[in-house]
Amino acid sequence: MKFFSIALVALVADGALASWFTNAAYNKWHQTELERWLSDHDIPYPSPADRKDLEEIVKENWNNKVNTPYNDWDVNTLQAYLKEKGHDVQKGTEQSRDGLVNTVKSYWYETEDQAQEAYLSVKDWIFDTWSDSQLRSFLEKHGVPVPHPPKRENLLSAARNNYDVAAKKAGETAAYPGNWLYHAWSESDLKAWLDERGIPNPQPTTRDKLIATVRRNARLASVRGKGAVSSVSSAASSATSAVSDTVFDTWSDSRIKEWADKKGIKVPQGSTRNELLALARKHKSSLTGEDLSSSGVSAFGAATSYAGNAAAQATDTVKGTAEDAFNAAINTWSDSRLKAYLDSRGVPVPQSGKRDELLATVRLHKHKASTGYNAWTFDTWTTENLKNYLSNYGDQTAKQAAAKKDATRDDLVKYAQDSYASASKVGGKSYASVTSALAAATGYVKDATFDTWTDSDLKAYLDSYGVPVPQGTKTEELKAMARRQSTYFRYGTSSPSGTLLAQIQNGAQWLLDQVKLGAASGRKEGEKAYDRVKEEGTKATHRAGEAAQQAKDKVKEEL
């Protein structure tokens, strides 16, 4: 037995039995599911290929794509995630991308084991971000009776319980589902799902690519969505606590003593105002609805009625907020930058060239992300990236320019754009080699955007947008300004800062702030209003409970 144990350890160390011990979800996937996962994540694989080779490629990429996906995020996405977690990067102290990645890592919510476990049962989370109507359509499509009452929890349960059967009837795989799962979704549904989560629509857009993008991001959206609901629940709970803490401030000393006597709480003789308040707060768990209703905090009722609409307000204004921010940005842009925005999307520039028409056309295409590769792909490349590209793919003039030590970034961008335009016009192998080079370089360039730029390059870039730079602006502030403009240029109103999730997180904090404000404002008038609003107070308490529940239900429905 001892010999067997030693031999077993040796075999494991050599990797001979590694697959015997692994619990990786993809070990049980069908070959088509392995190919689908690789395609969804833009990972090349040989064709034809046997299953063993495909599984090995998935294994090599699984950690970065599933366990630690933030390693592939760009700076804007990293900052947006940290903001959701309440970690605001203060202006002027923005971190480098590596620093942001390390900070995100400290906030990350899943271990590798949890991620693996999740992919062993996709049905447990794949439906989490579907709307009620989409869940009903799925059930109807696959002949599953819609539960009555059709509450969200019942719809989700029915979809999960019938998922495997639906896949089997359709003759499809279920471990990493194909397009069959989104059969009832229109292209508008797919685009809306991506827009609400700040995920750029794939360009050029096809139904297959839209589904692939939704499927690839479904797990992350599910976990982050649950986090948002938790934030609202926590805010509602904190709001109740805040009211309990501040309501005593509205009471007179005699009112506190009266309440304490009724609750059997002994009040030391000669207690000061502060001592009375401290004693009351110590026993705040004894507060009842009747106590609150007789507190005389007339503003409390108003605050709780606001709270009921907090989450709804967040979701109703999400698109308006994103559009307002986008409009404010483009109003400062130069005409050449506005034309470039349209050009990068293949949208014809108005013939008149009038600024009003340019702005109107840009607004008309505000939801459209920049198309795949084009001349504007080089817009945010560093001087070093541009020189390397031109040295390999530029014509003789471009190569000479790249070799110059004093070559400006603006000049290099122009040479790169001309080189791309020339290759795209010729087509064939020339264009194929250029796009292949872009595919290889774009990932790094996107992630490291602006990190190594000089102040003069950053100012020149901002100048191309017509954005003034105040004297004395620090380098990190310049980078932040450049990233903001770049994000609007690339994504339009689909930028990460305008996501549904971010707005819901803000709504949760807004709910808490409003209730605290309402309770606090009662201090001035609490004693005067005691008799006048005693009757109305009970209604206010009921509204508070209903408001918190409405906020939670609304967020669940939206997510």
Secondary structure, DSSP 4 states (H G I P E B T S, - for coil): -HHHHHHHHHHHHHTTTHHHH---GGGG--HHHHHHHHHHTT----SS--HHHHHHHHHHHHIIIIISGGGG--HHHHHHHHHHTT----TT-PPPHHHHHHHHHHH----HHHHHHHHT-GGGTTTTT--HHHHHHHHHHTTPPPPSS--HHHHHHHHHHTHHHHHHHTT--TTTT-GGGGTT--HHHHHHHHHHTTPPPPSS--HHHHHHHHHHHHHHHHHHHHHHHHHHHHHHHHHHHHHHHHHGGGS-HHHHHHHHHHTT----TT--HHHHHHHHHHTGGG--HHHHHTS--HHHHHHHHHHHTHHHHHHHTHHHHHHHHHHHHHTTS-HHHHHHHHHTTTPPPPTT--HHHHHHHHHHTTTPPPPSS-GGGGGG--HHHHHHHHHHHS-HHHHHHHH-TT--HHHHHHHHHHHHHHHHHH-HHHHHHHHHHHHHHHHHHHHTTTTT--HHHHHHHHHHHT----TT--HHHHHHHHHHHHHHHHHGGG-GGG-HHHHHHHHHHHHHHHHHHHHHGGGTTHHHHTTTTHHHHHHHHHHHHHHHHHHHHHHHHH-
